[in-house]
Amino acid sequence: MGQLKKMFPEMVVEGLVIPFGIFRDHMDQPMPDQQGSYWDFLNSTFKEAETMRTQGIAEGEVENYQLRQLEILRGP
């Protein structure tokens, strides 16, 4: 990303790159007060959201569900 920023300073936003292996190691950790890992939690959240959509639940309600679930990740 640094090389791209140097070559195209107006086209690359300021940012941070996390190698996927490090990200995945973190995501595979068990979540406090939950069953399973962070990865499992996110996958089950998005699977449930898709189930809600196939049941005809309004997109706004599905989005609110996802936001409530993601709020758990910000916990204490």
PQR file with spaces between the fields and no chain letter, atoms N, CA, C, O and H, PARSE charges and radii, in Angstrom:
ATOM       1  N    MET     1       0.831   -1.183    0.000 -0.4000 1.5000
ATOM       2  CA   MET     1       0.000    0.000    0.000 -0.0000 2.0000
ATOM       3  C    MET     1       0.875    1.246    0.000  0.5500 1.7000
ATOM       4  O    MET     1       0.557    2.237   -0.656 -0.5500 1.4000
ATOM       5  N    GLY     2       1.978    1.190    0.739 -0.4000 1.5000
ATOM       6  CA   GLY     2       2.881    2.329    0.778 -0.0000 2.0000
ATOM       7  C    GLY     2       3.453    2.654   -0.587  0.5500 1.7000
ATOM       8  O    GLY     2       3.572    3.821   -0.961 -0.5500 1.4000
ATOM       9  H    GLY     2       2.237    0.385    1.272  0.4000 1.0000
ATOM      10  N    GLN     3       3.808    1.608   -1.334 -0.4000 1.5000
ATOM      11  CA   GLN     3       4.354    1.808   -2.674 -0.0000 2.0000
ATOM      12  C    GLN     3       3.304    2.446   -3.598  0.5500 1.7000
ATOM      13  O    GLN     3       3.608    3.363   -4.361 -0.5500 1.4000
ATOM      14  H    GLN     3       3.711    0.660   -1.030  0.4000 1.0000
ATOM      15  N    LEU     4       2.072    1.946   -3.511 -0.4000 1.5000
ATOM      16  CA   LEU     4       0.998    2.526   -4.321 -0.0000 2.0000
ATOM      17  C    LEU     4       0.754    3.984   -3.950  0.5500 1.7000
ATOM      18  O    LEU     4       0.549    4.826   -4.824 -0.5500 1.4000
ATOM      19  H    LEU     4       1.825    1.202   -2.891  0.4000 1.0000
ATOM      20  N    LYS     5       0.776    4.282   -2.651 -0.4000 1.5000
ATOM      21  CA   LYS     5       0.569    5.658   -2.189 -0.0000 2.0000
ATOM      22  C    LYS     5       1.666    6.575   -2.732  0.5500 1.7000
ATOM      23  O    LYS     5       1.401    7.717   -3.107 -0.5500 1.4000
ATOM      24  H    LYS     5       0.942    3.598   -1.940  0.4000 1.0000
ATOM      25  N    LYS     6       2.901    6.063   -2.770 -0.4000 1.5000
ATOM      26  CA   LYS     6       4.010    6.853   -3.286 -0.0000 2.0000
ATOM      27  C    LYS     6       3.859    7.102   -4.789  0.5500 1.7000
ATOM      28  O    LYS     6       4.140    8.195   -5.280 -0.5500 1.4000
ATOM      29  H    LYS     6       3.116    5.135   -2.466  0.4000 1.0000
ATOM      30  N    MET     7       3.409    6.069   -5.511 -0.4000 1.5000
ATOM      31  CA   MET     7       3.264    6.184   -6.958 -0.0000 2.0000
ATOM      32  C    MET     7       2.039    6.996   -7.366  0.5500 1.7000
ATOM      33  O    MET     7       2.074    7.737   -8.348 -0.5500 1.4000
ATOM      34  H    MET     7       3.181    5.181   -5.112  0.4000 1.0000
ATOM      35  N    PHE     8       0.951    6.850   -6.603 -0.4000 1.5000
ATOM      36  CA   PHE     8      -0.327    7.496   -6.934 -0.0000 2.0000
ATOM      37  C    PHE     8      -0.889    8.199   -5.697  0.5500 1.7000
ATOM      38  O    PHE     8      -1.923    7.782   -5.174 -0.5500 1.4000
ATOM      39  H    PHE     8       0.922    6.248   -5.805  0.4000 1.0000
ATOM      40  N    PRO     9      -0.235    9.247   -5.225 -0.5600 1.5000
ATOM      41  CA   PRO     9      -0.631    9.852   -3.949  0.2800 2.0000
ATOM      42  C    PRO     9      -2.070   10.349   -3.897  0.5500 1.7000
ATOM      43  O    PRO     9      -2.674   10.360   -2.824 -0.5500 1.4000
ATOM      44  N    GLU    10      -2.622   10.753   -5.013 -0.4000 1.5000
ATOM      45  CA   GLU    10      -3.997   11.260   -5.011 -0.0000 2.0000
ATOM      46  C    GLU    10      -5.032   10.146   -5.160  0.5500 1.7000
ATOM      47  O    GLU    10      -6.224   10.379   -4.959 -0.5500 1.4000
ATOM      48  H    GLU    10      -2.131   10.744   -5.884  0.4000 1.0000
ATOM      49  N    MET    11      -4.591    8.953   -5.508 -0.4000 1.5000
ATOM      50  CA   MET    11      -5.522    7.854   -5.788 -0.0000 2.0000
ATOM      51  C    MET    11      -5.601    6.824   -4.659  0.5500 1.7000
ATOM      52  O    MET    11      -6.470    5.953   -4.682 -0.5500 1.4000
ATOM      53  H    MET    11      -3.623    8.764   -5.672  0.4000 1.0000
ATOM      54  N    VAL    12      -4.709    6.913   -3.676 -0.4000 1.5000
ATOM      55  CA   VAL    12      -4.670    5.924   -2.591 -0.0000 2.0000
ATOM      56  C    VAL    12      -4.930    6.644   -1.276  0.5500 1.7000
ATOM      57  O    VAL    12      -4.251    7.615   -0.941 -0.5500 1.4000
ATOM      58  H    VAL    12      -4.003    7.621   -3.657  0.4000 1.0000
ATOM      59  N    VAL    13      -5.910    6.163   -0.545 -0.4000 1.5000
ATOM      60  CA   VAL    13      -6.249    6.781    0.741 -0.0000 2.0000
ATOM      61  C    VAL    13      -5.230    6.397    1.800  0.5500 1.7000
ATOM      62  O    VAL    13      -4.502    5.414    1.662 -0.5500 1.4000
ATOM      63  H    VAL    13      -6.461    5.374   -0.818  0.4000 1.0000
ATOM      64  N    GLU    14      -5.195    7.195    2.860 -0.4000 1.5000
ATOM      65  CA   GLU    14      -4.365    6.836    4.007 -0.0000 2.0000
ATOM      66  C    GLU    14      -4.954    5.563    4.601  0.5500 1.7000
ATOM      67  O    GLU    14      -6.174    5.422    4.677 -0.5500 1.4000
ATOM      68  H    GLU    14      -5.786    7.993    2.972  0.4000 1.0000
ATOM      69  N    GLY    15      -4.122    4.660    5.011 -0.4000 1.5000
ATOM      70  CA   GLY    15      -4.663    3.423    5.555 -0.0000 2.0000
ATOM      71  C    GLY    15      -3.630    2.559    6.226  0.5500 1.7000
ATOM      72  O    GLY    15      -2.473    2.942    6.396 -0.5500 1.4000
ATOM      73  H    GLY    15      -3.130    4.775    4.949  0.4000 1.0000
ATOM      74  N    LEU    16      -4.068    1.408    6.594 -0.4000 1.5000
ATOM      75  CA   LEU    16      -3.270    0.428    7.307 -0.0000 2.0000
ATOM      76  C    LEU    16      -3.533   -0.925    6.674  0.5500 1.7000
ATOM      77  O    LEU    16      -4.677   -1.253    6.360 -0.5500 1.4000
ATOM      78  H    LEU    16      -5.008    1.096    6.456  0.4000 1.0000
ATOM      79  N    VAL    17      -2.493   -1.705    6.487 -0.4000 1.5000
ATOM      80  CA   VAL    17      -2.638   -3.033    5.908 -0.0000 2.0000
ATOM      81  C    VAL    17      -2.347   -4.062    6.993  0.5500 1.7000
ATOM      82  O    VAL    17      -1.315   -4.001    7.663 -0.5500 1.4000
ATOM      83  H    VAL    17      -1.564   -1.438    6.742  0.4000 1.0000
ATOM      84  N    ILE    18      -3.261   -4.997    7.156 -0.4000 1.5000
ATOM      85  CA   ILE    18      -3.060   -6.104    8.086 -0.0000 2.0000
ATOM      86  C    ILE    18      -2.976   -7.375    7.257  0.5500 1.7000
ATOM      87  O    ILE    18      -3.926   -7.711    6.550 -0.5500 1.4000
ATOM      88  H    ILE    18      -4.098   -5.046    6.612  0.4000 1.0000
ATOM      89  N    PRO    19      -1.856   -8.089    7.329 -0.5600 1.5000
ATOM      90  CA   PRO    19      -1.769   -9.343    6.578  0.2800 2.0000
ATOM      91  C    PRO    19      -2.903  -10.288    6.971  0.5500 1.7000
ATOM      92  O    PRO    19      -3.263  -10.391    8.144 -0.5500 1.4000
ATOM      93  N    PHE    20      -3.459  -10.975    5.972 -0.4000 1.5000
ATOM      94  CA   PHE    20      -4.629  -11.814    6.226 -0.0000 2.0000
ATOM      95  C    PHE    20      -4.363  -12.864    7.290  0.5500 1.7000
ATOM      96  O    PHE    20      -5.242  -13.149    8.104 -0.5500 1.4000
ATOM      97  H    PHE    20      -3.167  -10.891    5.020  0.4000 1.0000
ATOM      98  N    GLY    21      -3.173  -13.443    7.302 -0.4000 1.5000
ATOM      99  CA   GLY    21      -2.869  -14.479    8.303 -0.0000 2.0000
ATOM     100  C    GLY    21      -3.008  -13.954    9.725  0.5500 1.7000
ATOM     101  O    GLY    21      -3.536  -14.646   10.596 -0.5500 1.4000
ATOM     102  H    GLY    21      -2.459  -13.211    6.642  0.4000 1.0000
ATOM     103  N    ILE    22      -2.539  -12.743    9.963 -0.4000 1.5000
ATOM     104  CA   ILE    22      -2.660  -12.135   11.297 -0.0000 2.0000
ATOM     105  C    ILE    22      -4.120  -11.845   11.608  0.5500 1.7000
ATOM     106  O    ILE    22      -4.586  -12.102   12.718 -0.5500 1.4000
ATOM     107  H    ILE    22      -2.110  -12.181    9.256  0.4000 1.0000
ATOM     108  N    PHE    23      -4.842  -11.309   10.625 -0.4000 1.5000
ATOM     109  CA   PHE    23      -6.274  -11.045   10.796 -0.0000 2.0000
ATOM     110  C    PHE    23      -7.011  -12.339   11.141  0.5500 1.7000
ATOM     111  O    PHE    23      -7.816  -12.372   12.071 -0.5500 1.4000
ATOM     112  H    PHE    23      -4.462  -11.101    9.723  0.4000 1.0000
ATOM     113  N    ARG    24      -6.733  -13.396   10.392 -0.4000 1.5000
ATOM     114  CA   ARG    24      -7.435  -14.667   10.611 -0.0000 2.0000
ATOM     115  C    ARG    24      -7.082  -15.268   11.961  0.5500 1.7000
ATOM     116  O    ARG    24      -7.952  -15.825   12.631 -0.5500 1.4000
ATOM     117  H    ARG    24      -6.078  -13.370    9.636  0.4000 1.0000
ATOM     118  N    ASP    25      -5.816  -15.168   12.377 -0.4000 1.5000
ATOM     119  CA   ASP    25      -5.438  -15.653   13.710 -0.0000 2.0000
ATOM     120  C    ASP    25      -6.272  -14.965   14.781  0.5500 1.7000
ATOM     121  O    ASP    25      -6.739  -15.607   15.721 -0.5500 1.4000
ATOM     122  H    ASP    25      -5.109  -14.716   11.833  0.4000 1.0000
ATOM     123  N    HIS    26      -6.457  -13.660   14.635 -0.4000 1.5000
ATOM     124  CA   HIS    26      -7.277  -12.925   15.595 -0.0000 2.0000
ATOM     125  C    HIS    26      -8.731  -13.397   15.533  0.5500 1.7000
ATOM     126  O    HIS    26      -9.362  -13.628   16.564 -0.5500 1.4000
ATOM     127  H    HIS    26      -6.078  -13.138   13.870  0.4000 1.0000
ATOM     128  N    MET    27      -9.248  -13.535   14.319 -0.4000 1.5000
ATOM     129  CA   MET    27     -10.651  -13.926   14.149 -0.0000 2.0000
ATOM     130  C    MET    27     -10.939  -15.337   14.662  0.5500 1.7000
ATOM     131  O    MET    27     -12.081  -15.647   15.001 -0.5500 1.4000
ATOM     132  H    MET    27      -8.735  -13.348   13.482  0.4000 1.0000
ATOM     133  N    ASP    28      -9.929  -16.184   14.722 -0.4000 1.5000
ATOM     134  CA   ASP    28     -10.116  -17.552   15.210 -0.0000 2.0000
ATOM     135  C    ASP    28     -10.087  -17.662   16.732  0.5500 1.7000
ATOM     136  O    ASP    28     -10.303  -18.746   17.274 -0.5500 1.4000
ATOM     137  H    ASP    28      -9.002  -15.933   14.447  0.4000 1.0000
ATOM     138  N    GLN    29      -9.826  -16.571   17.416 -0.4000 1.5000
ATOM     139  CA   GLN    29      -9.829  -16.586   18.877 -0.0000 2.0000
ATOM     140  C    GLN    29     -11.255  -16.727   19.400  0.5500 1.7000
ATOM     141  O    GLN    29     -12.197  -16.229   18.783 -0.5500 1.4000
ATOM     142  H    GLN    29      -9.651  -15.691   16.975  0.4000 1.0000
ATOM     143  N    PRO    30     -11.415  -17.402   20.532 -0.5600 1.5000
ATOM     144  CA   PRO    30     -12.753  -17.498   21.113  0.2800 2.0000
ATOM     145  C    PRO    30     -13.241  -16.134   21.591  0.5500 1.7000
ATOM     146  O    PRO    30     -12.476  -15.337   22.135 -0.5500 1.4000
ATOM     147  N    MET    31     -14.533  -15.885   21.375 -0.4000 1.5000
ATOM     148  CA   MET    31     -15.140  -14.641   21.845 -0.0000 2.0000
ATOM     149  C    MET    31     -15.530  -14.783   23.310  0.5500 1.7000
ATOM     150  O    MET    31     -16.070  -15.814   23.711 -0.5500 1.4000
ATOM     151  H    MET    31     -15.154  -16.532   20.933  0.4000 1.0000
ATOM     152  N    PRO    32     -15.262  -13.761   24.107 -0.5600 1.5000
ATOM     153  CA   PRO    32     -15.720  -13.798   25.496  0.2800 2.0000
ATOM     154  C    PRO    32     -17.249  -13.822   25.560  0.5500 1.7000
ATOM     155  O    PRO    32     -17.923  -13.111   24.815 -0.5500 1.4000
ATOM     156  N    ASP    33     -17.772  -14.630   26.439 -0.4000 1.5000
ATOM     157  CA   ASP    33     -19.219  -14.708   26.684 -0.0000 2.0000
ATOM     158  C    ASP    33     -20.022  -15.149   25.463  0.5500 1.7000
ATOM     159  O    ASP    33     -21.219  -14.873   25.386 -0.5500 1.4000
ATOM     160  H    ASP    33     -17.225  -15.208   27.044  0.4000 1.0000
ATOM     161  N    GLN    34     -19.388  -15.826   24.508 -0.4000 1.5000
ATOM     162  CA   GLN    34     -20.077  -16.320   23.318 -0.0000 2.0000
ATOM     163  C    GLN    34     -19.629  -17.752   23.050  0.5500 1.7000
ATOM     164  O    GLN    34     -18.588  -18.193   23.538 -0.5500 1.4000
ATOM     165  H    GLN    34     -18.416  -16.050   24.570  0.4000 1.0000
ATOM     166  N    GLN    35     -20.416  -18.459   22.280 -0.4000 1.5000
ATOM     167  CA   GLN    35     -20.021  -19.783   21.820 -0.0000 2.0000
ATOM     168  C    GLN    35     -19.222  -19.610   20.529  0.5500 1.7000
ATOM     169  O    GLN    35     -19.742  -19.042   19.569 -0.5500 1.4000
ATOM     170  H    GLN    35     -21.262  -18.101   21.884  0.4000 1.0000
ATOM     171  N    GLY    36     -17.991  -20.076   20.477 -0.4000 1.5000
ATOM     172  CA   GLY    36     -17.221  -20.039   19.251 -0.0000 2.0000
ATOM     173  C    GLY    36     -16.326  -18.821   19.122  0.5500 1.7000
ATOM     174  O    GLY    36     -16.189  -18.016   20.043 -0.5500 1.4000
ATOM     175  H    GLY    36     -17.569  -20.538   21.257  0.4000 1.0000
ATOM     176  N    SER    37     -15.723  -18.715   17.948 -0.4000 1.5000
ATOM     177  CA   SER    37     -14.752  -17.661   17.666 -0.0000 2.0000
ATOM     178  C    SER    37     -15.433  -16.428   17.067  0.5500 1.7000
ATOM     179  O    SER    37     -16.624  -16.429   16.758 -0.5500 1.4000
ATOM     180  H    SER    37     -15.834  -19.369   17.200  0.4000 1.0000
ATOM     181  N    TYR    38     -14.625  -15.382   16.920 -0.4000 1.5000
ATOM     182  CA   TYR    38     -15.110  -14.180   16.231 -0.0000 2.0000
ATOM     183  C    TYR    38     -15.537  -14.532   14.806  0.5500 1.7000
ATOM     184  O    TYR    38     -16.555  -14.041   14.319 -0.5500 1.4000
ATOM     185  H    TYR    38     -13.657  -15.381   17.171  0.4000 1.0000
ATOM     186  N    TRP    39     -14.754  -15.386   14.141 -0.4000 1.5000
ATOM     187  CA   TRP    39     -15.055  -15.818   12.770 -0.0000 2.0000
ATOM     188  C    TRP    39     -16.407  -16.522   12.734  0.5500 1.7000
ATOM     189  O    TRP    39     -17.231  -16.243   11.864 -0.5500 1.4000
ATOM     190  H    TRP    39     -13.927  -15.786   14.538  0.4000 1.0000
ATOM     191  N    ASP    40     -16.636  -17.441   13.688 -0.4000 1.5000
ATOM     192  CA   ASP    40     -17.916  -18.148   13.764 -0.0000 2.0000
ATOM     193  C    ASP    40     -19.068  -17.172   13.987  0.5500 1.7000
ATOM     194  O    ASP    40     -20.127  -17.296   13.373 -0.5500 1.4000
ATOM     195  H    ASP    40     -15.966  -17.667   14.395  0.4000 1.0000
ATOM     196  N    PHE    41     -18.850  -16.203   14.872 -0.4000 1.5000
ATOM     197  CA   PHE    41     -19.878  -15.219   15.202 -0.0000 2.0000
ATOM     198  C    PHE    41     -20.289  -14.434   13.960  0.5500 1.7000
ATOM     199  O    PHE    41     -21.477  -14.282   13.679 -0.5500 1.4000
ATOM     200  H    PHE    41     -17.990  -16.102   15.371  0.4000 1.0000
ATOM     201  N    LEU    42     -19.294  -13.935   13.216 -0.4000 1.5000
ATOM     202  CA   LEU    42     -19.614  -13.157   12.017 -0.0000 2.0000
ATOM     203  C    LEU    42     -20.305  -14.011   10.961  0.5500 1.7000
ATOM     204  O    LEU    42     -21.272  -13.572   10.339 -0.5500 1.4000
ATOM     205  H    LEU    42     -18.328  -14.059   13.444  0.4000 1.0000
ATOM     206  N    ASN    43     -19.812  -15.229   10.760 -0.4000 1.5000
ATOM     207  CA   ASN    43     -20.446  -16.101    9.772 -0.0000 2.0000
ATOM     208  C    ASN    43     -21.889  -16.424   10.145  0.5500 1.7000
ATOM     209  O    ASN    43     -22.764  -16.433    9.279 -0.5500 1.4000
ATOM     210  H    ASN    43     -19.027  -15.586   11.265  0.4000 1.0000
ATOM     211  N    SER    44     -22.146  -16.687   11.415 -0.4000 1.5000
ATOM     212  CA   SER    44     -23.525  -16.996   11.815 -0.0000 2.0000
ATOM     213  C    SER    44     -24.415  -15.754   11.706  0.5500 1.7000
ATOM     214  O    SER    44     -25.594  -15.866   11.369 -0.5500 1.4000
ATOM     215  H    SER    44     -21.435  -16.680   12.118  0.4000 1.0000
ATOM     216  N    THR    45     -23.862  -14.579   11.988 -0.4000 1.5000
ATOM     217  CA   THR    45     -24.623  -13.336   11.852 -0.0000 2.0000
ATOM     218  C    THR    45     -25.043  -13.115   10.403  0.5500 1.7000
ATOM     219  O    THR    45     -26.207  -12.822   10.132 -0.5500 1.4000
ATOM     220  H    THR    45     -22.904  -14.488   12.262  0.4000 1.0000
ATOM     221  N    PHE    46     -24.107  -13.253    9.479 -0.4000 1.5000
ATOM     222  CA   PHE    46     -24.418  -13.020    8.072 -0.0000 2.0000
ATOM     223  C    PHE    46     -25.308  -14.121    7.495  0.5500 1.7000
ATOM     224  O    PHE    46     -26.111  -13.864    6.597 -0.5500 1.4000
ATOM     225  H    PHE    46     -23.161  -13.491    9.699  0.4000 1.0000
ATOM     226  N    LYS    47     -25.168  -15.337    8.005 -0.4000 1.5000
ATOM     227  CA   LYS    47     -26.048  -16.431    7.567 -0.0000 2.0000
ATOM     228  C    LYS    47     -27.482  -16.158    8.027  0.5500 1.7000
ATOM     229  O    LYS    47     -28.433  -16.346    7.268 -0.5500 1.4000
ATOM     230  H    LYS    47     -24.515  -15.546    8.734  0.4000 1.0000
ATOM     231  N    GLU    48     -27.624  -15.722    9.253 -0.4000 1.5000
ATOM     232  CA   GLU    48     -28.963  -15.397    9.766 -0.0000 2.0000
ATOM     233  C    GLU    48     -29.576  -14.238    8.987  0.5500 1.7000
ATOM     234  O    GLU    48     -30.771  -14.248    8.693 -0.5500 1.4000
ATOM     235  H    GLU    48     -26.852  -15.569    9.870  0.4000 1.0000
ATOM     236  N    ALA    49     -28.759  -13.236    8.651 -0.4000 1.5000
ATOM     237  CA   ALA    49     -29.263  -12.103    7.866 -0.0000 2.0000
ATOM     238  C    ALA    49     -29.772  -12.592    6.512  0.5500 1.7000
ATOM     239  O    ALA    49     -30.813  -12.133    6.042 -0.5500 1.4000
ATOM     240  H    ALA    49     -27.788  -13.227    8.889  0.4000 1.0000
ATOM     241  N    GLU    50     -29.066  -13.496    5.897 -0.4000 1.5000
ATOM     242  CA   GLU    50     -29.499  -14.018    4.594 -0.0000 2.0000
ATOM     243  C    GLU    50     -30.787  -14.820    4.741  0.5500 1.7000
ATOM     244  O    GLU    50     -31.664  -14.744    3.880 -0.5500 1.4000
ATOM     245  H    GLU    50     -28.220  -13.869    6.279  0.4000 1.0000
ATOM     246  N    THR    51     -30.908  -15.584    5.818 -0.4000 1.5000
ATOM     247  CA   THR    51     -32.147  -16.319    6.082 -0.0000 2.0000
ATOM     248  C    THR    51     -33.317  -15.349    6.245  0.5500 1.7000
ATOM     249  O    THR    51     -34.408  -15.594    5.731 -0.5500 1.4000
ATOM     250  H    THR    51     -30.195  -15.645    6.517  0.4000 1.0000
ATOM     251  N    MET    52     -33.087  -14.254    6.959 -0.4000 1.5000
ATOM     252  CA   MET    52     -34.126  -13.246    7.139 -0.0000 2.0000
ATOM     253  C    MET    52     -34.575  -12.687    5.794  0.5500 1.7000
ATOM     254  O    MET    52     -35.768  -12.498    5.558 -0.5500 1.4000
ATOM     255  H    MET    52     -32.200  -14.055    7.377  0.4000 1.0000
ATOM     256  N    ARG    53     -33.611  -12.424    4.913 -0.4000 1.5000
ATOM     257  CA   ARG    53     -33.951  -11.895    3.583 -0.0000 2.0000
ATOM     258  C    ARG    53     -34.798  -12.893    2.794  0.5500 1.7000
ATOM     259  O    ARG    53     -35.769  -12.505    2.144 -0.5500 1.4000
ATOM     260  H    ARG    53     -32.642  -12.577    5.105  0.4000 1.0000
ATOM     261  N    THR    54     -34.438  -14.168    2.847 -0.4000 1.5000
ATOM     262  CA   THR    54     -35.199  -15.174    2.092 -0.0000 2.0000
ATOM     263  C    THR    54     -36.600  -15.347    2.670  0.5500 1.7000
ATOM     264  O    THR    54     -37.500  -15.827    1.980 -0.5500 1.4000
ATOM     265  H    THR    54     -33.649  -14.484    3.375  0.4000 1.0000
ATOM     266  N    GLN    55     -36.790  -14.960    3.927 -0.4000 1.5000
ATOM     267  CA   GLN    55     -38.111  -15.032    4.546 -0.0000 2.0000
ATOM     268  C    GLN    55     -38.929  -13.770    4.264  0.5500 1.7000
ATOM     269  O    GLN    55     -40.062  -13.637    4.727 -0.5500 1.4000
ATOM     270  H    GLN    55     -36.059  -14.570    4.487  0.4000 1.0000
ATOM     271  N    GLY    56     -38.341  -12.849    3.501 -0.4000 1.5000
ATOM     272  CA   GLY    56     -39.071  -11.643    3.117 -0.0000 2.0000
ATOM     273  C    GLY    56     -39.059  -10.532    4.147  0.5500 1.7000
ATOM     274  O    GLY    56     -39.850   -9.593    4.058 -0.5500 1.4000
ATOM     275  H    GLY    56     -37.421  -12.957    3.125  0.4000 1.0000
ATOM     276  N    ILE    57     -38.169  -10.628    5.125 -0.4000 1.5000
ATOM     277  CA   ILE    57     -38.081   -9.576    6.136 -0.0000 2.0000
ATOM     278  C    ILE    57     -37.465   -8.340    5.482  0.5500 1.7000
ATOM     279  O    ILE    57     -36.517   -8.440    4.704 -0.5500 1.4000
ATOM     280  H    ILE    57     -37.526  -11.391    5.197  0.4000 1.0000
ATOM     281  N    ALA    58     -38.011   -7.192    5.806 -0.4000 1.5000
ATOM     282  CA   ALA    58     -37.575   -5.931    5.203 -0.0000 2.0000
ATOM     283  C    ALA    58     -36.084   -5.703    5.413  0.5500 1.7000
ATOM     284  O    ALA    58     -35.531   -6.028    6.463 -0.5500 1.4000
ATOM     285  H    ALA    58     -38.781   -7.110    6.439  0.4000 1.0000
ATOM     286  N    GLU    59     -35.444   -5.136    4.388 -0.4000 1.5000
ATOM     287  CA   GLU    59     -33.991   -4.930    4.434 -0.0000 2.0000
ATOM     288  C    GLU    59     -33.583   -4.048    5.611  0.5500 1.7000
ATOM     289  O    GLU    59     -32.526   -4.269    6.202 -0.5500 1.4000
ATOM     290  H    GLU    59     -35.893   -4.873    3.535  0.4000 1.0000
ATOM     291  N    GLY    60     -34.390   -3.066    5.961 -0.4000 1.5000
ATOM     292  CA   GLY    60     -34.087   -2.221    7.113 -0.0000 2.0000
ATOM     293  C    GLY    60     -34.015   -3.009    8.406  0.5500 1.7000
ATOM     294  O    GLY    60     -33.155   -2.758    9.251 -0.5500 1.4000
ATOM     295  H    GLY    60     -35.249   -2.887    5.481  0.4000 1.0000
ATOM     296  N    GLU    61     -34.919   -3.962    8.557 -0.4000 1.5000
ATOM     297  CA   GLU    61     -34.915   -4.798    9.759 -0.0000 2.0000
ATOM     298  C    GLU    61     -33.705   -5.730    9.770  0.5500 1.7000
ATOM     299  O    GLU    61     -33.104   -5.966   10.818 -0.5500 1.4000
ATOM     300  H    GLU    61     -35.617   -4.166    7.871  0.4000 1.0000
ATOM     301  N    VAL    62     -33.355   -6.256    8.602 -0.4000 1.5000
ATOM     302  CA   VAL    62     -32.169   -7.111    8.496 -0.0000 2.0000
ATOM     303  C    VAL    62     -30.923   -6.300    8.852  0.5500 1.7000
ATOM     304  O    VAL    62     -30.053   -6.771    9.585 -0.5500 1.4000
ATOM     305  H    VAL    62     -33.843   -6.064    7.750  0.4000 1.0000
ATOM     306  N    GLU    63     -30.848   -5.097    8.334 -0.4000 1.5000
ATOM     307  CA   GLU    63     -29.703   -4.239    8.628 -0.0000 2.0000
ATOM     308  C    GLU    63     -29.624   -3.926   10.118  0.5500 1.7000
ATOM     309  O    GLU    63     -28.539   -3.951   10.698 -0.5500 1.4000
ATOM     310  H    GLU    63     -31.554   -4.715    7.738  0.4000 1.0000
ATOM     311  N    ASN    64     -30.763   -3.630   10.742 -0.4000 1.5000
ATOM     312  CA   ASN    64     -30.772   -3.366   12.186 -0.0000 2.0000
ATOM     313  C    ASN    64     -30.297   -4.579   12.971  0.5500 1.7000
ATOM     314  O    ASN    64     -29.562   -4.442   13.950 -0.5500 1.4000
ATOM     315  H    ASN    64     -31.645   -3.609   10.270  0.4000 1.0000
ATOM     316  N    TYR    65     -30.717   -5.774   12.541 -0.4000 1.5000
ATOM     317  CA   TYR    65     -30.242   -7.006   13.181 -0.0000 2.0000
ATOM     318  C    TYR    65     -28.718   -7.091   13.096  0.5500 1.7000
ATOM     319  O    TYR    65     -28.048   -7.362   14.093 -0.5500 1.4000
ATOM     320  H    TYR    65     -31.313   -5.886   11.746  0.4000 1.0000
ATOM     321  N    GLN    66     -28.177   -6.857   11.901 -0.4000 1.5000
ATOM     322  CA   GLN    66     -26.736   -6.955   11.724 -0.0000 2.0000
ATOM     323  C    GLN    66     -25.998   -5.920   12.569  0.5500 1.7000
ATOM     324  O    GLN    66     -24.966   -6.228   13.166 -0.5500 1.4000
ATOM     325  H    GLN    66     -28.721   -6.637   11.091  0.4000 1.0000
ATOM     326  N    LEU    67     -26.516   -4.711   12.622 -0.4000 1.5000
ATOM     327  CA   LEU    67     -25.881   -3.669   13.429 -0.0000 2.0000
ATOM     328  C    LEU    67     -25.907   -4.020   14.911  0.5500 1.7000
ATOM     329  O    LEU    67     -24.933   -3.776   15.624 -0.5500 1.4000
ATOM     330  H    LEU    67     -27.354   -4.461   12.137  0.4000 1.0000
ATOM     331  N    ARG    68     -27.012   -4.591   15.379 -0.4000 1.5000
ATOM     332  CA   ARG    68     -27.083   -5.023   16.794 -0.0000 2.0000
ATOM     333  C    ARG    68     -26.062   -6.121   17.070  0.5500 1.7000
ATOM     334  O    ARG    68     -25.412   -6.126   18.116 -0.5500 1.4000
ATOM     335  H    ARG    68     -27.803   -4.790   14.800  0.4000 1.0000
ATOM     336  N    GLN    69     -25.924   -7.051   16.127 -0.4000 1.5000
ATOM     337  CA   GLN    69     -24.951   -8.126   16.309 -0.0000 2.0000
ATOM     338  C    GLN    69     -23.523   -7.558   16.301  0.5500 1.7000
ATOM     339  O    GLN    69     -22.699   -7.948   17.128 -0.5500 1.4000
ATOM     340  H    GLN    69     -26.451   -7.047   15.278  0.4000 1.0000
ATOM     341  N    LEU    70     -23.237   -6.654   15.388 -0.4000 1.5000
ATOM     342  CA   LEU    70     -21.898   -6.080   15.328 -0.0000 2.0000
ATOM     343  C    LEU    70     -21.587   -5.247   16.569  0.5500 1.7000
ATOM     344  O    LEU    70     -20.426   -5.116   16.957 -0.5500 1.4000
ATOM     345  H    LEU    70     -23.907   -6.337   14.717  0.4000 1.0000
ATOM     346  N    GLU    71     -22.607   -4.694   17.181 -0.4000 1.5000
ATOM     347  CA   GLU    71     -22.421   -3.942   18.423 -0.0000 2.0000
ATOM     348  C    GLU    71     -21.836   -4.835   19.520  0.5500 1.7000
ATOM     349  O    GLU    71     -21.100   -4.360   20.384 -0.5500 1.4000
ATOM     350  H    GLU    71     -23.550   -4.801   16.866  0.4000 1.0000
ATOM     351  N    ILE    72     -22.162   -6.116   19.482 -0.4000 1.5000
ATOM     352  CA   ILE    72     -21.612   -7.072   20.461 -0.0000 2.0000
ATOM     353  C    ILE    72     -20.103   -7.087   20.376  0.5500 1.7000
ATOM     354  O    ILE    72     -19.433   -7.248   21.395 -0.5500 1.4000
ATOM     355  H    ILE    72     -22.760   -6.502   18.779  0.4000 1.0000
ATOM     356  N    LEU    73     -19.550   -6.922   19.187 -0.4000 1.5000
ATOM     357  CA   LEU    73     -18.100   -6.933   19.026 -0.0000 2.0000
ATOM     358  C    LEU    73     -17.431   -5.745   19.713  0.5500 1.7000
ATOM     359  O    LEU    73     -16.255   -5.811   20.069 -0.5500 1.4000
ATOM     360  H    LEU    73     -20.095   -6.791   18.359  0.4000 1.0000
ATOM     361  N    ARG    74     -18.175   -4.669   19.896 -0.4000 1.5000
ATOM     362  CA   ARG    74     -17.619   -3.481   20.549 -0.0000 2.0000
ATOM     363  C    ARG    74     -17.708   -3.564   22.057  0.5500 1.7000
ATOM     364  O    ARG    74     -17.230   -2.677   22.765 -0.5500 1.4000
ATOM     365  H    ARG    74     -19.131   -4.615   19.607  0.4000 1.0000
ATOM     366  N    GLY    75     -18.318   -4.626   22.547 -0.4000 1.5000
ATOM     367  CA   GLY    75     -18.586   -4.790   23.974 -0.0000 2.0000
ATOM     368  C    GLY    75     -17.501   -4.255   24.909  0.5500 1.7000
ATOM     369  O    GLY    75     -16.474   -3.737   24.469 -0.5500 1.4000
ATOM     370  H    GLY    75     -18.707   -5.346   21.972  0.4000 1.0000
ATOM     371  N    PRO    76     -17.753   -4.391   26.185 -0.5600 1.5000
ATOM     372  CA   PRO    76     -16.852   -3.810   27.197  0.2800 2.0000
ATOM     373  C    PRO    76     -15.425   -4.287   27.110  0.5500 1.7000
ATOM     374  O    PRO    76     -14.585   -3.867   27.906 -0.5500 1.4000
